[in-house]
């Protein structure tokens, strides 16, 4: 089996639904929907849009949001087996997410080591939630990603030179990373963007689909 490294999205990929949208529906005042549409249609950057979304929510909602995500969010079928598969095959796995640490880390606790989780951070010291950006774009990316997935992929290149890069995702936040990948597993909106940008991809619904394709090396690249 070819040496591989996997960069996997979280919201809408590891989880069945996008947690940021669910949080907005439950906790944000009206008027957030146009911001989400602007992000998806690339009218505003992901960093700007996500920052605006969370700035609409009071910091004192932190514990409620964490409980909400943990009780309402479902892990996609086959993810636990997928983690076991990557360990058995010695495939480095990174969860690279445009989500926020205060709900991503609790969902992945005891499943993925914290050092394998790359995401945005949060600041609750003010009245409204402030998102911070420890994984900004490097000199080669001008998309103002927030958590810049292609920049992180480039950062790993020296350590994993020659490895087959695999990106797993579902939305606009995974598009730029997909352009750097050797293999893309896509679902939902990312499929549309892959078609639009002529990026070969393998569709999936569960992580069992991903495991099967990797075992058989039945992927489009």
N, C-alpha and C positions, 0 to 999 in steps of 0.2 A: 504494500500500500504506500502510495506517495506520501512523503512527510507533509503534514497539514498544520495550519493554524486557523482557528475559528474566531471570528468577530461577530457576536450575536447581539441583536437589539433586545430591548426588554419590553417596553410598552407595546401591546398588540402583537408581540412575537412570543416572548416567554409567557406573558399573560394573554388571556383570550381577548381582552379589550384594552383600549388605550386608557391608562389611568389618569392622565392629565385632563382629558375630556370629561371623564367621569367625575373627577374632583371639581371641575368647573361647573358641571351640571348640579352638583350637590351643594357647593359652598360659595360660588361666586355670584355676585349680583348680575342682573341682566346686562346684555351688551357684550358679552365675551365671544359670542359665536362669530361675528365678523373678524375678530382677531385670528381665530383658528382658521377661517377661510383664507385670510391673507397669508398665513404661514403655508398652508397647503398649496396655494396658487403662486407661491414664491414672490408675493408683493412686499412682504417684510421678511427680514432674516429670522431664522429660528431663535437666535439669542434675543433679539428685540421682542419678538412675539411672545415667547415663553415668559420673559421678564415682565411684560405687560400683564399677562394673564394672572400670574401669581401676585402681582402688586395689588390686585383687586380684592385679595383675601386677607382678613385680619390674622395677625401672628398668633393670637390666642386660640386659633382653630387647629394648631399643630397636632395635639393629641387626638382630636376628633378625626382629622384627616388620616392619621396613621391607622387608627382603628377601622375607619371606613375602608381603606384600601385592603387591609388584612382580612376583613370579613367579607368584602364584596368581590375582590379580585380573584380570579381563578387562574391557576397555572395551566398552561396548555398541555394537553395530553402527550405523554411520552417524554416530557422534559427531564424528569428524574432519571429515566433510562438513558436519555441522551448524555447527561452528565456522566453516568457510569460508563457509557461507551467511550467518551473522550478520555476518561482516566485509563480504561483498559487498553486503548490504542495509543496512549501517551500523546494525545493531541492537545496542545495548548489551547485553552478556551478563555476568551475575555467577553464579559458582558459589557458592551459599550452602548451607553444609553443617554438619550436626551432627557431622561427622567431626572428626578431629584433625589438626593441621598436619603432624605428623611423618610421616604416611602419605599425606595428601591432596596436599600440594605435590609430593612426588616423582612421584606418578602423573600429575600434570597438567603437569609440567615440559615446556617447549617446545611446549605446547599452548595454555595459557591464561596470560595475564600474572598475576603474583602479586597485583597490586593488584585483580584481578577475583575473587580467591578469598577468601571470607569463611568462617571456620571457627573451631573451638575451638583453643586452644593447649595445650602440654604442658610439664611441668616434671619433669626426671629427676634433680634434685639430691638427692632423698631415696631411701629404700630402695624405695618403691613409686611407680608412675607417678601423678603428680598432674595433673589436667586443670585448666586455667585458662580464664577466660571473658571475653575482651575484647569480646564482642558481646552484652552482657546485654540484658534486657528494658527498654524505655523505660517512661515513666509510664503508657502506655496498655495495657500487657500485664502481666498478673498470673500468667502460666502458668509462670514460672521455666524458660524454654526452654533456657537454656545459650547456644547461638547462636540469638538470637531473630530469626527470619526476618521476621515482620511488622514488627518494629522497624527492621530494615535497609531494608525496602521503604519505610517512612515516611520514613526518613532520606534516601532518594534523591528523594523527591517534589519538593522545590524545584528540583532540577536537571533533572528529567524530567517536569515538570508537563504533564499532558494526554496523556502517552504511554499506550498500551494496555499494561497490566501482565500479563505471562504467567508463570505458575508451572508448573514441570515437576517432578514428584516421584512418590514411590512409597509413602510411609509416614506414620506419625503425626506425624513431625517437619515435615511439609509441610502439615498440616491448617490451622493458623492462618494461614499465608501464603496458602493457597488461598481463605480467606474474604475476603481483600483483593484477589484477582486479578480481572481482567476475563476472562481465559481460563485454564483449567487443563488441562494434559495430565497424565493420571494412569495409573498402573498398580498392580498388586498391592494392598496393603492400603489405599492412598490411595483407590482406587475405592470400597471399602466405606465409608470415612469420608465421602467425597463424597456417596454415596447417603444415608447416615445423616443428614447435615447439609443435604441438598437443595442441594448445590453442583453446578451444571452442569460437565461435564468432557468432554474428548475422550480416549478411551483410546489408548494407544500401546504398541508392543513394541520398536521400534527408532527411532533418531533420523531415519531416512528417513521414517517415518510423520509425525514432527513437521514436517520440512521440507516434505513434500507438503501437509500441512494448512495450514501458514502461507503457502505459495505460492498455494494455492487459496482461502485464508481460509475453509476448511471446518472451523470450530471452533464448539463450543457455548459461548455466552457470554450 
